[in-house]
Amino acid sequence: MMLWSILEAFRLKLLDLLSARGLLVLLVLLPTLLGFMAGTANAANRQPQIILSVVDEDQSTFSRQLVQSLVEQGWTIRETTVAESERLLVRREVEGVLTIKAGFSQSIDLLEENHLTYAPAEGSLITSMVYEAIASVVLPANTRLLLLGQMADRHAELGLPVPDDLALRFDTAAALFAQDQARLDVRYHGAPENGPTLTYLVSDYSMEVFFLSIYAILGTLALSGRSVRQRLAATPNGLMTDYVLSVTSLFTLGLAQILLYTAAMSFWMKTPIRPGELYILAVCLFVMLGLSQILSLLHESVRLFLSLLILLALAIASGCFFQLSHDLMTRVGQYLPQGWALAALLGYPVMDAAVLIFSSLLLLATGYAVQARRTRLAR
């Protein structure tokens, strides 16, 4: 009978949470939408789409080889007219416009700039990449023509006829040379080290960690009715049972929110759901529930405002809105609830999860003790 009463009370707690429309949106709709957004953005970041416009006025075999080499980079190439390419460039629909002028294939040995031009879009970050891709095709072709010309001149100096298959023999010898004598076998010793470059990014789970904090606060406030606590205080262990069931129901629905977000993000990113990441988010949720029990002790007139303000400050300091450097994350960020979760998800060395779980248990016990005392005094 006692177990049945506890299960019934737990069911009523879940119904109370689900009946709150705002909290229900935060619980079901937002995690799914945020998961789709994060998954779409991260999938796009992992497979960057670079779009270039090419105006091929030469229409030669070599100009086609140049365009094909850009396609093999994994880029999207739009072959357009001059007018259309200018329009695309103004609208920032392409990263730049490559113009191959007529006579380009006949001027490779001279490398005349007026036969090959590239106009990058304003603020484009891939200009150097395009230059390197073009140079990797044009410069070897220029070297090949120069060497063939020198070989033909040498034959003429010696009074020898130029072989008809000179170009074919040269290409065959160059291919063998590249595979044999010019081949470099590189062996790496030790572990690679990252350069001292600081890149500000947002973690895949940063939005989920932030909204878990909001959920913990709003859910706790929704289940902290003073009149209910006063009635339960008159029954044996009623207040404690209600307190434990409130935290348990919030934790249960929070886990559902984590699963929704992770499933939505993994669906778009085509990645498996990793139990280790779910565990880290579950620990973060538990810690935020402990903190929310302390924040719920604030005066009713300022409780919601101050709670959200404190959460916002913690989120900023933890790197929810911009990724902190490794040094800041390990020295400062990991000692905040959200920061610990983000640092652990990034693979940084962090304190053991048992420390946070024990701290949350202390916060929950403190919150219950203060609430029980206030309830007794109010009676």
Secondary structure, DSSP 4 states (H G I P E B T S, - for coil): -HHHHHHHHHHHHHHHHHH-HHHHIIIIIHHHHHHHHHHHHHHHHHS---EEEEEESS--HHHHHHHHHHHTTT-EEEE--HHHHHHHHHTT-SSEEEEE-TTTGGGTTTT-GGGEEEEEPTT-S-HHHHHHHHHHHHHHHHHHHHHHHHHHHHHHHTT-PPPTTHHHHHHHHHHHHHHTTT-------S-----S-------TTHHHHHHHHHHHHHHHHHT--HHHHHHHTTSTTHHHHHHHHHHHHHHHHHHHHHHHHHHHHHHHHT-PPPHHHHHHHHHHHHHHHHHHHHHTTS-TTTHHHHHHHHHHHHHHHHTSSSPPPHHHHHHTGGGSHHHHHHHHHTT-----HHHHHHHHHHHHHHHHHHHHHHHHHH-
